[in-house]
Amino acid sequence: PSHYLPMLQEHSTIWEKLRVCCGVQMSKHWRYELNPATSRNKLEPHPFCGSLDIDVVEKAFMNTTIFKMIDDYSSLGRILRPALIDKALDGRYCSSYNEAVRTKGLKFNQQLNIV
């Protein structure tokens, strides 16, 4: 129904930012900006990731109606992540992952080991 369209638009707009600026499959430009040692080639800075408060974006995503609807079904929870192999969002996952890229040089598809 058409009344779902604004909710889907909000959800996908925020998810797109997370997809690019967070997690194991983030933009190579953002990964390079966080830690230049993660790439053999010099890359241009990402146009917007550096200006985001990624925790605010992550929490806003978790607060969308669509997120809450999907989160009620545990078997669908993986689609609520920036990439299917990322850990579940908790309001600080993205900043934790970005910090690990910055300090440990995590590469594409490399998991964050949270103890």
C-alpha angles and dihedrals in degrees: 000000000000094000087072093060097083090048092050091047092051091047096048094043092055094040090055090060091050092047091056101035104035142050142009095322099041121145113292088227092056092044089052091048090053092047122002090199089072092076135049090212130062108247134194116254117265110263098234116000094090092056095054127094091222094196090057090049092048093049091047089053091050088051096056118113092236092052090051092047093051093041089063088069109064093196090063098045096104091068088064092069128089087247127007092248095051120105118258117283115254104169093271104045094101096049090045091051092045090050090052090052089050096047105026102028097236110196131217111304092005111141125232107237105221113186 
